[in-house]
Amino acid sequence: MTDFSNKDKTLVVQYRIKHEQGIDCGGGYIKLLPAGTDQATFNGDSIYNIMFGPDICGGTKKTHAILTYKGKNHLTTKNIGCESDEVSHLYTFILKPDNTYEVKIDNKQKSSGKIDEDWDVLPPKKIKDPKLSKPTDWVDEKEIADPEDKKPEGWDDISREIADPEAKKPEDWDEDLDGAWEAPMVPNPEYKGEWRAKMIPNPAYKGEWVHPEIDNPEYKYDPTIYSFDSNGVLGIEIWQVKSGTIFDDFLVTDSTEEAETHAGKVLKRMEGEKKMKDEEDKKKRDEEEAKRKEEDAKRKEEEAKKAAETPETKPEETPEEKKEDL
């Protein structure tokens, strides 16, 4: 790939990926790296500009879209879904000179927006004013105990437990040997728990304190977040529990029209692939169904054969039947 900068240009990265193994945990990404990257030692730590592709593990299925900005890698804050079946899918990542982006799967838009909003590449525009803090006399309790609510008389006289009124001294109880009999204790149905005054709206409540914000002195908009001075190597990064992923139809261009044309050709081939996969799946299902029916028929045949080989047992005569014989 010829070294190029995408400054003032649209950058489109597109490729096709197919998980033939029925992937359940792993990822298959492409990376756009600067020219001069040592391809002989290319690894997960190699500096890159873009990392893009599906990431799947268990119930997590998302499309990673990572941009490198000022030496730091930033994963999009958007949750962009991905595909995880066993047919091909076309992934497209578009960066535009107005600092906007678009992610497509099978040429259908899955996400779009502003880079500085969907990636934490820039410091926040606003920060909490470090010179201010919540006043010590700020009241943020919505309710208070009613100062006029009084505990009812006799409340504390009601015990938590009482002697079981239905318990009776065992007939064989010997007070000389066993001591004085006492009924077991049971929860008191009259017990109301610890008394608490009812709650009422707090007249001094000022609401939830909101920390005032100020403009972040460290924030500065960068109109060139989308751009990379050098793009020259396209790499593949695979992290998977089971192998079986195929990559093809790579395209790096500054033309969305070319990407659309390329996508159309790839999607047409994918239609044929999908048709073949559906036919193979149907054939497999038909074969499994035929095998199941064959096994059921064989089982029934064996059961019938076993029943025929078992001699019929004549039931024993009743006394009445024996009497009639005499």
Secondary structure as the mmCIF struct_conf table of DSSP 4:
data_model
#
loop_
_struct_conf.conf_type_id
_struct_conf.id
_struct_conf.beg_label_comp_id
_struct_conf.beg_label_asym_id
_struct_conf.beg_label_seq_id
_struct_conf.end_label_comp_id
_struct_conf.end_label_asym_id
_struct_conf.end_label_seq_id
STRN STRN1 PHE A 4 PHE A 4
TURN_TY1_P TURN_TY1_P1 LYS A 7 ASP A 8
BEND BEND1 LYS A 9 LYS A 9
STRN STRN2 LEU A 11 HIS A 19
TURN_TY1_P TURN_TY1_P2 GLU A 20 GLN A 21
BEND BEND2 ASP A 24 ASP A 24
STRN STRN3 CYS A 25 LEU A 33
TURN_TY1_P TURN_TY1_P3 ALA A 35 GLY A 36
HELX_RH_3T_P HELX_RH_3T_P1 GLN A 39 THR A 41
TURN_TY1_P TURN_TY1_P4 GLY A 44 ASP A 45
BEND BEND3 SER A 46 SER A 46
BEND BEND4 ASN A 49 ASN A 49
STRN STRN4 ILE A 50 CYS A 57
TURN_TY1_P TURN_TY1_P5 GLY A 58 GLY A 59
STRN STRN5 THR A 60 TYR A 69
TURN_TY1_P TURN_TY1_P6 LYS A 70 GLY A 71
STRN STRN6 LYS A 72 LEU A 75
BEND BEND5 THR A 77 LYS A 78
BEND BEND6 ASP A 85 VAL A 87
STRN STRN7 SER A 88 LEU A 95
TURN_TY1_P TURN_TY1_P7 PRO A 97 ASP A 98
BEND BEND7 ASN A 99 ASN A 99
STRN STRN8 THR A 100 ILE A 105
TURN_TY1_P TURN_TY1_P8 ASP A 106 ASN A 107
STRN STRN9 LYS A 108 LYS A 114
HELX_RH_AL_P HELX_RH_AL_P1 ILE A 115 ASP A 118
BEND BEND8 TRP A 119 TRP A 119
BEND BEND9 LEU A 122 LEU A 122
BEND BEND10 LYS A 125 LYS A 125
STRN STRN10 LYS A 126 LYS A 128
TURN_TY1_P TURN_TY1_P9 PRO A 130 LYS A 131
TURN_TY1_P TURN_TY1_P10 THR A 136 ASP A 137
BEND BEND11 LYS A 142 LYS A 142
STRN STRN11 GLU A 143 ALA A 145
TURN_TY1_P TURN_TY1_P11 PRO A 147 GLU A 148
HELX_LH_PP_P HELX_LH_PP_P1 LYS A 151 PRO A 152
TURN_TY1_P TURN_TY1_P12 GLU A 153 GLY A 154
HELX_RH_3T_P HELX_RH_3T_P2 TRP A 155 ASP A 157
BEND BEND12 ILE A 158 ILE A 158
BEND BEND13 ARG A 160 ARG A 160
STRN STRN12 GLU A 161 ALA A 163
TURN_TY1_P TURN_TY1_P13 PRO A 165 GLU A 166
TURN_TY1_P TURN_TY1_P14 GLU A 171 ASP A 172
HELX_RH_AL_P HELX_RH_AL_P2 GLU A 175 ASP A 178
BEND BEND14 ALA A 180 ALA A 180
HELX_LH_PP_P HELX_LH_PP_P2 ALA A 183 PRO A 184
STRN STRN13 MET A 185 PRO A 187
TURN_TY1_P TURN_TY1_P15 PRO A 189 GLU A 190
BEND BEND15 GLU A 194 GLU A 194
HELX_LH_PP_P HELX_LH_PP_P3 ALA A 197 LYS A 198
STRN STRN14 MET A 199 PRO A 201
TURN_TY1_P TURN_TY1_P16 PRO A 203 ALA A 204
STRN STRN15 GLU A 213 ASP A 215
TURN_TY1_P TURN_TY1_P17 PRO A 217 GLU A 218
TURN_TY1_P TURN_TY1_P18 PRO A 223 TYR A 226
BEND BEND16 ASP A 229 ASP A 229
STRN STRN16 ASN A 231 ASN A 231
STRN STRN17 VAL A 233 GLN A 240
BEND BEND17 VAL A 241 LYS A 242
STRN STRN18 THR A 245 THR A 253
BEND BEND18 ASP A 254 ASP A 254
HELX_RH_AL_P HELX_RH_AL_P3 THR A 256 GLU A 309
BEND BEND19 THR A 310 THR A 310
HELX_LH_PP_P HELX_LH_PP_P4 PRO A 311 THR A 318
HELX_RH_AL_P HELX_RH_AL_P4 PRO A 319 ASP A 325
#
